[in-house]
Amino acid sequence: MTHSSLRPMDAFDPTEPAILYDRVSGTIITWTADQADDYRQASRPRGDGTVVWKAYVFDGWGNVMGG
């Protein structure tokens, strides 16, 4: 995981707003839940705890407001 304040991807709810860390670009992505259905169908968890979706490799998430 990239930072101790980020939660593991297996606890991510794509229907809720969040921030996601993309390991490929090294940036934070703002998640608005507009693509929750696609994420549920097309994302692939990996053995290292990351999730591959489209061109992203997410390895942690957090609440938008930091809570």
C-alpha positions in Angstrom: 0.0 0.0 0.0 1.2 3.5 -0.8 0.3 5.4 2.4 -0.9 4.3 5.8 -4.0 6.5 5.6 -5.3 4.6 2.6 -7.6 1.6 3.0 -7.2 -1.7 1.3 -9.0 -2.2 -2.0 -11.0 -5.2 -0.8 -13.0 -2.7 1.3 -13.6 -0.2 -1.5 -17.3 0.5 -2.4 -17.5 1.8 -5.9 -20.9 3.4 -5.3 -19.4 5.9 -2.8 -17.3 8.9 -3.6 -13.6 8.3 -2.8 -10.0 9.0 -3.7 -8.0 6.1 -5.2 -4.3 5.8 -5.6 -3.2 4.7 -9.1 0.1 2.8 -8.9 0.7 3.2 -12.7 0.7 7.0 -12.8 1.6 7.6 -9.1 -1.4 9.9 -8.7 -4.6 10.2 -6.8 -7.8 9.7 -8.8 -11.1 11.2 -7.7 -13.9 8.6 -7.8 -17.5 9.8 -8.3 -19.2 6.5 -8.6 -20.4 7.2 -12.1 -18.7 4.1 -13.3 -19.5 1.8 -10.4 -21.3 -0.8 -12.6 -18.4 -1.0 -15.0 -15.9 -1.2 -12.1 -17.9 -4.1 -10.6 -17.9 -6.0 -13.9 -14.5 -5.2 -15.3 -12.1 -4.8 -12.3 -9.8 -7.6 -11.5 -8.3 -8.1 -8.0 -4.7 -9.3 -7.9 -2.9 -11.3 -5.3 -0.9 -8.4 -4.0 -4.1 -6.5 -2.9 -4.2 -4.2 -5.9 -7.1 -4.0 -8.4 -6.7 -3.6 -12.1 -9.4 -1.6 -13.9 -9.0 -0.1 -17.3 -5.5 1.5 -17.4 -5.3 1.8 -13.6 -3.8 -0.3 -10.9 -5.5 0.9 -7.7 -3.7 0.0 -4.5 -5.5 2.0 -1.9 -8.5 4.3 -1.3 -9.7 6.9 1.1 -12.8 9.0 1.8 -13.0 12.2 -0.2 -13.3 14.3 3.0 -10.5 12.3 4.8 -12.9 10.6 7.2 
